[in-house]
Amino acid sequence: MNFEKLTGLGIGSWGLGEDPKKKKDEIAAIRYGLDHGLSVIDTAEMYGDGQSEELIGEAIKGYDREKLFLISKFYPYHATPKLERQSLEASLKRLGTDHLDLYLLHWRGSHRLSDTIRGLQALQKDGLIRYWGVSNFDTADMQELFTVPGGEECFANEDLYNISERGTEFDLQAWQEEHGVNFIGYSPFNSGKGNTIRITRNLKIVARDHGVTPHQIMLAWTMRNGNVLTIPKASSVEHMKENIATQKFKLTDDELRLLNSDFPMPTEKTPLAVI
Ligand SMILES: NC(=O)c1ccc[n+]([C@@H]2O[C@H](COP(=O)([O-])OP(=O)(O)OC[C@H]3O[C@@H](n4cnc5c(N)ncnc54)[C@H](OP(=O)(O)O)[C@@H]3O)[C@@H](O)[C@H]2O)c1
């Protein structure tokens, strides 16, 4: 069973670092988050072909590394012991650090899970990563992973999770809880330009009652049970500030019932949604 539980709010970074004109604001947003209690940053070698990691490297300069929890991911076609090490070394260089806290297989590919795990264990043994995990794994993938030697060491699985994509609530989240695997929910606003979730009348009512925006309600909703780490991406201090403020209020049972009527819980297994 894992002893370190990942919950609450982290910082997403897909799309950051790709436009030089936006860099200053993006760094300011990340630093605002770190200065106001956030510590988890999620990135990947894929994001902007390393540009997101470079931006984060710049943003975290001068911060106490021990207080940060850095997550990165490697491509499925790098999921062998040799290529994982190469990918990791490049990520560490871009991030300007000597280790990652968590290293994730970005999604399932064609390499054998046993080889992928063997490589990750070696990186762990060398102190280059503290934990390893997976992303975009469904319940059957997790079950299969646990049949592979070392598979039960998986620290986290990162999947799409927001108020309009609740499929993982059917069985995956409970399975992970039972097996001590942290659940990281990505794209709490369903990605895009942050307007890909229908702003229903009930979302507006609940937002108005709290004096916040519907987006803040969506974010508070993903954190409502205290068992998920949610990682919104914000390119401005303004958005980061709003996201941080969502940690301060709690949705009531009545409000959750209202929201549930617009965005119902899954009643049957559906294929894992991905972005
Ligand atoms: N493991 C995976 O396969 C996977 C897949 C997708 C995402 N992820 C991770 O999850 C993170 C988040 O997902 P995402 O980037 O796809 O999308 P997201 O966080 O669901 O949405 C980002 C959008 O929401 C906007 N936004 C942020 N805060 C807001 C606020 N308070 N009010 C209104 N709009 C707001 C952002 O605008 P601004 O940019 O203008 O602030 C951006 O347009 C990623 O960055 C990445 O780290 C992982």
The ligand as a Tripos MOL2 file, in Angstrom:
@<TRIPOS>MOLECULE
LIG
   48    52     1     0     0
SMALL
NO_CHARGES

@<TRIPOS>ATOM
      1 N1         -2.1550   11.9960  -18.8780 N.am      1 LIG1
      2 C1         -2.7520   12.4590  -19.9490 C.2       1 LIG1
      3 O1         -2.9240   11.7490  -20.9520 O.2       1 LIG1
      4 C2         -3.2640   13.8750  -19.9490 C.ar      1 LIG1
      5 C3         -4.1580   14.3040  -20.9560 C.ar      1 LIG1
      6 C4         -4.6200   15.6220  -20.9050 C.ar      1 LIG1
      7 C5         -4.1980   16.4660  -19.8880 C.ar      1 LIG1
      8 N2         -3.2940   16.0250  -18.9500 N.ar      1 LIG1
      9 C6         -2.8070   16.9310  -17.8780 C.3       1 LIG1
     10 O2         -3.9090   17.5860  -17.2730 O.3       1 LIG1
     11 C7         -3.7320   18.9870  -17.3570 C.3       1 LIG1
     12 C8         -5.0630   19.7140  -17.4690 C.3       1 LIG1
     13 O3         -5.7760   19.3240  -18.6090 O.3       1 LIG1
     14 P1         -5.9170   20.2460  -19.8970 P.3       1 LIG1
     15 O4         -4.7610   21.1310  -20.0180 O.co2     1 LIG1
     16 O5         -6.2200   19.2880  -21.0010 O.co2     1 LIG1
     17 O6         -7.2320   21.0730  -19.6790 O.3       1 LIG1
     18 P2         -8.0460   21.7040  -18.4660 P.3       1 LIG1
     19 O7         -7.1930   21.9740  -17.3030 O.co2     1 LIG1
     20 O8         -9.2650   20.8780  -18.3140 O.co2     1 LIG1
     21 O9         -8.4850   23.0700  -19.1500 O.3       1 LIG1
     22 C9         -7.5550   24.0400  -19.5000 C.3       1 LIG1
     23 C10        -8.3500   25.2260  -20.0320 C.3       1 LIG1
     24 O10        -9.1130   25.7860  -18.9350 O.3       1 LIG1
     25 C11        -8.8250   27.1730  -18.8310 C.3       1 LIG1
     26 N3         -8.8870   27.5650  -17.4140 N.ar      1 LIG1
     27 C12        -8.0090   27.3350  -16.4170 C.ar      1 LIG1
     28 N4         -8.4390   27.8480  -15.2540 N.ar      1 LIG1
     29 C13        -9.6290   28.4400  -15.5340 C.ar      1 LIG1
     30 C14       -10.5650   29.1520  -14.7550 C.ar      1 LIG1
     31 N5        -10.3820   29.3570  -13.4440 N.pl3     1 LIG1
     32 N6        -11.6810   29.6250  -15.3670 N.ar      1 LIG1
     33 C15       -11.8980   29.4260  -16.7070 C.ar      1 LIG1
     34 N7        -11.0470   28.7420  -17.4980 N.ar      1 LIG1
     35 C16        -9.9230   28.2640  -16.9020 C.ar      1 LIG1
     36 C17        -7.4290   27.3440  -19.3900 C.3       1 LIG1
     37 O11        -7.2740   28.6580  -19.8550 O.3       1 LIG1
     38 P3         -5.8780   29.4170  -19.7670 P.3       1 LIG1
     39 O12        -4.8410   28.4840  -20.3390 O.co2     1 LIG1
     40 O13        -6.1400   30.6370  -20.5880 O.co2     1 LIG1
     41 O14        -5.6240   29.7430  -18.3210 O.co2     1 LIG1
     42 C18        -7.4550   26.3390  -20.5400 C.3       1 LIG1
     43 O15        -8.0800   26.9070  -21.6740 O.3       1 LIG1
     44 C19        -2.8450   19.1510  -18.6000 C.3       1 LIG1
     45 O16        -2.3040   20.4410  -18.6900 O.3       1 LIG1
     46 C20        -1.8660   18.0350  -18.3810 C.3       1 LIG1
     47 O17        -0.8950   18.3900  -17.4250 O.3       1 LIG1
     48 C21        -2.8530   14.7380  -18.9540 C.ar      1 LIG1
@<TRIPOS>BOND
     1     1     2 1
     2     2     3 2
     3     2     4 1
     4     4     5 ar
     5     4    48 ar
     6     5     6 ar
     7     6     7 ar
     8     7     8 ar
     9     8     9 1
    10     8    48 ar
    11     9    10 1
    12     9    46 1
    13    10    11 1
    14    11    12 1
    15    11    44 1
    16    12    13 1
    17    13    14 1
    18    14    15 2
    19    14    16 1
    20    14    17 1
    21    17    18 1
    22    18    19 2
    23    18    20 1
    24    18    21 1
    25    21    22 1
    26    22    23 1
    27    23    24 1
    28    23    42 1
    29    24    25 1
    30    25    26 1
    31    25    36 1
    32    26    27 ar
    33    26    35 ar
    34    27    28 ar
    35    28    29 ar
    36    29    30 ar
    37    29    35 ar
    38    30    31 1
    39    30    32 ar
    40    32    33 ar
    41    33    34 ar
    42    34    35 ar
    43    36    37 1
    44    36    42 1
    45    37    38 1
    46    38    39 2
    47    38    40 1
    48    38    41 1
    49    42    43 1
    50    44    45 1
    51    44    46 1
    52    46    47 1
@<TRIPOS>SUBSTRUCTURE
     1 LIG1         1 GROUP 0 **** ****
